[in-house]
Amino acid sequence: MTDKREFTSIVEALPTTIPFVGPEAIERRIGRTFDARLGANESAFGVSPKAVEAMRREASRVACYNDPENHDLKMALSAHHGIRPVQVVVGAGIDDLLGLAVRMFVAPGQTAVASHGAYATFIYHVDGFGCRLVTRPYRDDVNDLDALLSAAKESDARLLYVSNPDNPTGTWREAEDIERLIDALPSTCTLLLDEAYVEFAPASAIPRMTIDPRVIRFRTFSKAHGMAGLRVGYAISDERVAQGFDKVRLHFGVNRVAQVGALASLGDMDFVCDVVERVEAGRKDYDRIGRALGLPTLPSGTNFVTFDAGHRERAEMILASLQEKGVFVRKPGAPPLDRCFRVTVGTAEERAIFEERLTLVVKDL
């Protein structure tokens, strides 16, 4: 029988790609496990022991559905940030919430704006909902806010996406720059401010925690809290936008173990602060390695560091050679950042493996 079913025109036109190829997929392809997993910006420093214990206790209750309102976690997050519970939306990581935001604000054929080479999952959602993407290049390895704002105005954009600190560069814009951008936004445009790495950022990069109807701020438990595999993120917005999220979100999307774990981790900020300090030490270590090998690093306000290889071909050779030597790292794909490769801050042991093998790779180039 001939299958005459068809995808929608939007899906039919999409490339057969995913935003990121996981290290597990690469390991299956090459037939070996990595000695140092430093490409996914996961935390190398574990999870709060208090969160582990809370999740262990909750695991015996997984026969029951989770709380679809995420009540306890929302209450704790609102108290943590000094905002109202109705201004918090919990989702299965920032990736989930970005997709919902695109669905809420951008109709097929309408426009969203981002930097060229910005976080791939946002682009994935824009394409997946049949929306038009307008990009502007990074300038001096930071988001060019003036160019992005001009693009939003010229294209009648419904969304403007900015990650601060940025992924994939690790660089940041100062809070006053972000606040000027917000003040100048077109009346029909919403800023998606991705703050996944905010715990690692300098204080000067973090705008005041105010609720603005033109802004949705995204935070996560995947980075400093070490819970990437649990998939817990949240959005901070005004009440009207939060109600919009409630119309389209998957209400059972954040499982009960994840909810309890995130709640316990939020109550153990001493652990999170320790992780931030260890990451800062690791960034300094990477800067030393980069200077010694002629691979300068970009300023980083994240849990990863971007190394400048000088040009795309050299960066690709380094990436492939490190992979052959058992070290997983990633690189940006769009110019001008495609001359770089990006390395998660690992433990001291992982950093030693990375330094040893990167040194061998550079000598062979």
C-alpha positions, 0 to 999 in steps of 0.5 A: 500500500502506498503511504499518501500521508503528508507532513504539514508544509512547515515540517516538510520544509525543515531540514533533518537536523537537531540543535545539538548532537549529544556526546552519547551519540558521538560515543556510539559512532566512534565506539568509545567513551570520552575521558573528559566530557567538556562540550555540553556546559553541564556542571562538573561539580555535582548536585546539592546533597540536600537535593539528592536526598530529597529526590531519593525520598521522592522516587518512591512516589513516582507512581503518582502524577506530579503537581501540574501547577508546580506550586511549591517550587513556584512559591519558593522561586517567587520568594527567592526573587522577591516577586509574585508567584503569578509572575513565575512559570516553570517548564522543562528547561529553558528549551521548553519555555523558548518553544512556548514563547515562540508559539505564543508570540510569533505566527507563521510568517512573522519575524523573530530576531537573534544574533547570527549563530545564537543559541541553536534551540531558539532558532530550532523553534523559530524554524519549527513553527514556520516563522521568519528569522532575521539575524545580525552578526556578533560585533567584537564577540558580543551581542550587537544590541544596536544592530539587533534593535534596528533589525527588530524595528525594520522587520516588525519582529515579534520577538528579540532573543538575547542570551546574557551572558551569551551562549556560545561566546560566554561574553556579556553585555552590561545591565545598563546596555540591556536596560537601554535595549528594553526601553527602546523596544518596539511596542509589538516586540517582546525581549526573550532574555536568556539568563541560563548562566546568570549565577556565573556572571559579574553583578554588573551584567544582571539587570534589576529584578523588575517585572516589565511586560515587554520582557521574559527572563529565563533561568534554569537549574541545569547549570549552577545547580547541576540538574541538566538531566532533570530538565527544570527551568523557569520564566519570569514575566508579568501576569498576563504573559504567565497566563499565556504560558499556562494556555499552551504549556505541558502541565505535567511536563516537570516530573515530581522528582525534578520539582522536589530536587529543584526546590531542595537545591534552591534551599541550598545556595551555599552549595551553588555559591561553592560551584560558582567559585570552583568554576571561576577558578577553572576559568582562570586555569583555562585562560592560563592554558590558552595563553601558553598554547597561543589560543587566547580565550574570550572573557567568560561569565559562564561555566565554559570558556571559548578559545580562539583558534584564529580561523575556522579550519584550525578550530575544526581540526582541534575539535576533531583531534580532541575528539579522537583523543577522548575529549568532547568539546564543541564549537560555534558554527557561524562566522565570525565565531566559527574560528573558536571552540568552546570548553566546559569548566571541568574538575581539576582532573578533567582540566588536566586531561584537556590540557595534556591532550590539547597540548599534543594536538597543538604540537601536531598542527 
